[in-house]
Amino acid sequence: MPEPQPTPKPSRFFPSTWAGRCAVISIAWGVLMIVGWVLNSQWNQEPATNRPTKNPVGDYVSADTCRSCHPGNYASWHASYHRTMTQVANPETILAEMAGLEITAFETDYLVLEQDGKHYVRTKPEGAPEAKFTDPQEIVLLTGSHNMQICWMTSNDGRTVEMFPFAYIVAEDMWVPMTHSFLIPPEHITPYSKGEWNISCINCHVTKGRSRIVEGETFDTDVSDFGISCESCHSGGREHVAINRDPSRRFKLHLTDTPDQTIANPADMNGPASSLVCGQCHSIWNFNNADAHMEFVNENSDFKPGHTEMKLRHVPQPSGDEAEQERAAMIAKDAEHFDNSYWRDGMVRVTGREYNGVTASPCFKGGDFSCLSCHEMHPANTEATALKQWAKNQLAPDMMTNQSCLQCHENMAANISAHTNHPTTSSGSSCYNCHMPHSSFGLLRGVRSHQVASPSAIETVELGRPNACNLCHLDQPLAWAAAKLHEWYGQEIPAMEKDDHEISLAAKWILKGDAAQRALISWSMGWAPAQRASDHRWLYPFLIFELNDPYPAVRFVAWKSLQSLPGYTGYKYDYTVNDDLQKEASARAYQKWWQEQRDPRHTYQWKTLLQPNGTFRQSEYERLLRERDNRKVNLLE
Amino acid sequence: MNTSYRHLRHGWWALFSFLTLGVVLETLHGFKIGWYLDADADIRRLMFTLAHAHGTLLALVNIAAGVTLKVVDGFDLEKNVSRAILWGSLVLPIGFLLGGVVIHEGDPGLAVLLVPVGAFMLLYGTACAARNLSKALKSA
C-alpha cells in the first residue's frame, strides 16, 4: 500500500497572516501613490514661453481654487463674458472658423493656417509672391467673445504678443480691420502695436496681470487668471482658502450667517466701495504719476476690493457743477482728448466707462446706490439657459423694467403717466429711455448713458448731446422737444437756430453732425421704440445715405439699422470696402427702396427733409452737408 | 431570528429603498429639477448620488453577509459586530442623504457627520467579519 502523500498546500495570493495582509495593502497603496505622482507631474507641463502665462502670485490663487466651495458662483462667473475677456487660444475658444482665412489690409496679405489645433498667421506685402510670406506666428491669446473677438500672435520677444490686426464681429460672423471696429477717423492706421496687450490691455482684461518689462518693448508678462475672475472683485483668496480648509470654521460661518472677514464681498459694501470694484476697470482712469505707472506695470495694483481709492490710479470726475475747475483744466490740457471721452459738461460719452456716469448721478449721492443696485454678478438661477440670458447684460431680476428706479422712487409707482406724460405701457414711460438714453457709443452701437439725468434741450444746444426726446421722436425738431419739456417740466426754452424749429433733429444731425452724432442718430434709427414713435418710412433714405459715411463705424451702424427696417432684413453690404464699392452698394439700396419699399401713396413730411414723394429736399440737404462738422472724432472706448 | 436572516432581511429591504432613491434621482433628472441639478446644487447632487450608491452597495453587502453566514459552517458574527454592519450600512448612506438636503454652497449640511460614524461602524464590522470568516475557513 503506497504511503499517502501530504496534500499540497494551495498557493494563496493573499497572505494568511494579518501582518502579511497589511503588507500587501501597504504595497498596493504605495504603487497607486507613485502612479498618481507620475501622472500628476506629466499633467503639470512647463508653462508656455511664447505668451503671457498664468501664475497666481501673492494673495492670488486663481478661480480654479474657488470652484469646489462656491460651485454656483463659479457657474455664473463661468457663464459670464468677464471670464472670456481674455482666453488662451485653442479650437474651443476661437469663435471664428479661421483655418484658410485670407485677408488683406494695411497693405499686407494675411494668411491663417491650422496645424495640430493651433492657428498660425503668415504675412507678406500686399500682392507679393507667396515666397515672400514671413515665418508663421502662432495665435496665442484672444480678447473678447461677446461682441467681438481679437487675436494676439506670438512675436520673437518671449511673452510679448502682437495683434492680428482684425476684429471678428461675432453677430455678423465677419472679420474687419481693427480700424473698422472703433469710431475713429478713416485715415487712422491700426490702433495697436506690438506689446500693446502686455502694457495696456492687460490692465483690465485679466486678473492681477503683471506686464513686467524686460527691456524696451519686451515683456515677461504673467497673470493670476486670464479674464476677469473671482479675485478681481473678491480680492486675493490665499488666506481665505487656507483658513477655510478647517471645516469647523466653515460650519461656524454657515450656521451663524456671519460674513467671512478673510474675503471681500462687494454685495456687503457701501455704495462707493462696491461701485469702485467695478470702477477699477469700468472707468476712465489715469495713473497718479510715472512711478505709480511703473509700479503697476511690474506688480499690478495693491488695490483691493473694499478700498475707497485705487492707490496708484485715480478716476477724474469732470461732471457736475462742483467739478467745473477740474473740467476746465482737463479741457485746457487736451481739449481733443477730452471731447473723445466726455461731453463738454463732463458726462462720459463712451461705453465701458460706466463708473464715471454712475458716480456723477444724483442716485449715487445717497451712499447706498451702486452698480449692484441694478446689476448682479451671481444670479440665483444657475440653470444654463437662464445664465446665458443673464450674461447679456448681467442685470438682476426685474431690473430691465421700471422696477430698477421704483425700488427707490416708490412714490411714482402708483401713477407713472402723471410723471412721464406718456401712456403707462408706452416706451416713453420707461425710466431708462428718458433718464439713461442711448447717448453713449461703443462696440459699434449706441449704449445707454449710465449718468442718470433728465432730458434737456438746453444741453442739446450747448453740448451737442442728443436728448432722450429726440432720440425716440426722430421725426421731430429740437424746438418740439424743448416745448414739451417746458410744458411738462417747466424747463427753459433755449435759443435755437432756425433749423431747430423746422427740421427734425435726427435728419439735421445725420447730415450736419459730427461722426459721433451721426453714429448715435443712425443707431437710434434702428431702435424699435424710435421706429414706432417716429414712423419708420422716412428713415430709409437717411440710413442708405449713411452707407457712404466716411467713418467705417457709422457705416456699420447705418447698415445694421437699415437691416432692422422692413424689406432689408439680412441686406448684404460690406462696410469695409473702398468708396466706389460703397457708392455702388448705396445706390443699389436706394433703388431697392424707391422701387420696392417706398409707399407712393404716403406723404413724407417736410420737417424730415424729404419732399412729399420721398426725395430729398435737395437744396437743404446740400446746405446741411456743406455745414457738416468734420472734426476728427476718435472715441476712446 | 438568527443573524443570517437579519442581514438578509435588512439587505433586501435596504436594496429596495435605495433603488427607489435611484428612481427618484432619475426622476429629478428627467424633470430637470433645478433644486437638484443647478450648478449651485452641485454638492446636493453629489451627496444624493453617494447616498444612492452607498446604500445600494451596502445592501448587497448585507445580503452577501446573510448568505455567507448560511453557507459557511462555523462562521458567525457576534451581536455587536452584526449590529455594527447593519447600522453602519444604514447610518452612512442616510448621512449622505440628509447632508444633501440642506447645503451651504460647497459644503453639505451638518447631517453629513453621520457618514464617518457609519464608516467606523462598517470598518469595525467588516474587519471582525473577515477575521471570523478566516477562522471558520481555517477550522473547516
Contacts between the chains, C-beta under 8 A, distances in Angstrom:
chain1	res1	chain2	res2	distance
A	16	B	134	7.6
A	16	B	138	8.0
A	68	B	106	5.5
A	69	B	105	6.0
A	69	B	106	3.5
A	69	B	107	7.1
A	70	B	105	5.4
A	70	B	106	6.0
A	71	B	39	5.4
A	71	B	40	6.0
A	71	B	42	3.7
A	71	B	43	6.9
A	71	B	105	7.2
A	71	B	106	5.8
A	72	B	38	7.1
A	72	B	39	5.3
A	72	B	40	2.4
A	72	B	41	7.7
A	72	B	42	7.5
A	72	B	105	6.7
A	73	B	40	7.6
A	73	B	105	7.6
A	74	B	39	7.3
A	75	B	38	7.8
A	75	B	39	3.1
A	75	B	40	6.8
A	76	B	39	7.7
A	247	B	107	7.4
A	250	B	104	7.4
A	250	B	107	5.7
A	251	B	104	7.6
A	251	B	107	7.0
A	251	B	110	6.7
A	254	B	104	3.8
A	254	B	107	6.4
A	255	B	110	7.7
A	380	B	40	7.9
A	381	B	34	7.0
A	381	B	38	7.2
A	382	B	34	7.8
A	382	B	38	4.4
A	382	B	39	4.1
A	382	B	40	4.9
A	383	B	32	7.9
A	383	B	34	5.5
A	383	B	37	7.7
A	383	B	38	5.5
